[in-house]
Amino acid sequence: MKTVGPIGRLGRWTTENFRLVAIAWLVVAIGLGFFAPRAEHALSGAGWEATGSESVDVRELVDEQFGGMSSSALMVVVHSDDSTFGSPAFDRKVDQAAVVLRESEDVKAVVLPSRKSWVSADGHTAVIQAGAASDSNQMVRAADDLKVELNALQSDGTTVSLTGASGMWSDFNQANKEAMMKSELISWPVTLLILVLAFGSLVAAGLPLMLTILGLVAAAGSLYLGAQIFDISIWAMNFAMMFALALGIDYALFIVYRFRGSLASNETTGDAIAETMDTAGKAVLFSGVTVLISLSAVLLVPSPAFRSMAIGVMLAVAFVLAASLTLLPGVLGKLGHRVNKLSLPWVHTGEHRSPRFAAWGERIWRRPLLFGLPALAILVALIVPVFSLDTGMPSIKVVPEGDGARVGYEQISESFGPGAPGTLQVVAPNGEATQTVQGLGSDQGIAGVMVAGQSPQGVTLIAATPTVDPSDPALGTTIDRLRNDLPAGTLVGGAAAENHDLETALGDTTAPAIAIIMALGFLLLLVALRAPLLAAIAVLTNLLAVGAAFGVAKLIFQDGNLTSLLGFESQGFLDAWAPVFFFAMVFAISMDYSVFLLSSAREHWEKSGDAKEALVGGLAHSGRVVFAAAGVMIAVFFTFALSGPLPPREMGIILGVAVLLDAALVRLLLLPVLMRLAGTRLWWIPKWLDRHLPKVSFGH
């Protein structure tokens, strides 16, 4: 009688107690699904800051002592080609915009433009400032509503545009939401087609969608509840949707493929479920834990937006994983042979071993270098551009042309100088104010200085206009220099300084996060595979796919290649969050495929003790799953690269290229080549390590 492990016993139990399992998941779906539709409105649009940084301290101080005129304040740009400031027509527009702002409960004070402040030299442009009465997240929500009313004031020859950091994030989030909806409409039909082709059965193809929808609904409901306690970025929902779709399909593919093969070799459905979960189910468990570990490293970034995005994805993964290990085997147990209903005529439903991938494994075994060297050469060539990769915080180019935030930004830049949209806010004790103004005025990176006010608490607020655009790297150098040179007790803030501080925090945490991801990934593979050399090879080959994907990203987004074809405007750099956040996501996906392939190879090694059978059998039984799963992921990710603002395009292209390279050149080519070259040494384990590692087996 075959020995059944804990995951296999869990699978059998879910089959025998399907009603209880189904009721439990129904409660989860209904309970969290009730809150899911409200998630989008509860989630925040800001949070792109470095918690505890100097710039955040400045924002809080200015909000408290200077009427909310911090980086979260709203800026309304009135521009007319026909009239100028002081004329009845122009002033009427200014007054109407001020009325709209004063009626908002999120506005603390409204400061009108004057000839001394925020009126252009030619008089055609004026800026109204509205102090923030709420935190940065609520000010983005306020901008969502106010920009509609302000836009209604526009007339021929006169524009009224809401801009500033809050206005920019409002426009960006709206454009991002529209792009996500468009991408969903494109990706779902493509995904369904690939699923039907991959499974060969309409019934089986529907199972991944069950996991995806359940994971997404549960994650969305959880995010809504979490948003009642602390701020969670709207991006958490976007990434949760992507990963629920991608991993729900991955896990269902692996389990359903194995189940259909097990049905042909077992007398009862219960035995087939036990065998499936003891092998494929165990691999899915390790894969899910690996994904969670990879994403948890993003929590090192001291930023509410990044931490909440990581939590959103981890919630989706956790729910999909839990459903894969409980609900899916229960459903499969109930379906039994009916899982093959409505099969395509050419599909062999009981076939688990792929003859084509077995033949591919045989070719690699015979001539490994013939296949391995070209793959390695391609990956290395794509990695080379990474060494000249530049990163920066998003510029105004992430906002679509024609949106109010970008129109107002460009009008301010043209009328008041390129650095005006990134005006720094410097706070100093009254006793140091004069020296601070002098220091700012003599700095080569500052074009203009103005004392904006003094508070009853003895603090002076100084506005310092840089000489360069906020996205210029030179501004970061200026901010660092000012912080070093200005009198003690002086703080430098403003929206541009907040971006600089976040970029610095990202740079400081990228290397430690990558090291942690790789170390924990290696340890988990070591436990799962009980083969140190194989675990090391799997982790290191992951780096090749990740590095090559970022090399492609450098060529496209920094150098501007293919911009006309893909329909975006290059910023001249990659967004600063890409290295740490996308590395975690890409590494998680790569490890996902590694676990699928290598757990199958481990199973064949345990049965045969033959290195060739481990390689060929592993490819024959998992290659088709990896190939199909990659196809679905590539389709999902590339649809996000087709529309919307620049960051989602970066995300879609980097992740899509990474999956393509990982599946085609690494997981199904280079990794098997290295396994062939290592031979039996691949499975060696020191005796002392063997004694201390848990006994994990993928055989059944």
Order of alpha helices (4+ residues) and beta strands (2+ residues): alpha-alpha-alpha-alpha-beta-alpha-beta-beta-alpha-beta-alpha-alpha-alpha-alpha-alpha-alpha-alpha-alpha-alpha-beta-alpha-beta-alpha-beta-beta-alpha-beta-alpha-alpha-alpha-beta-alpha-alpha-alpha-alpha-alpha
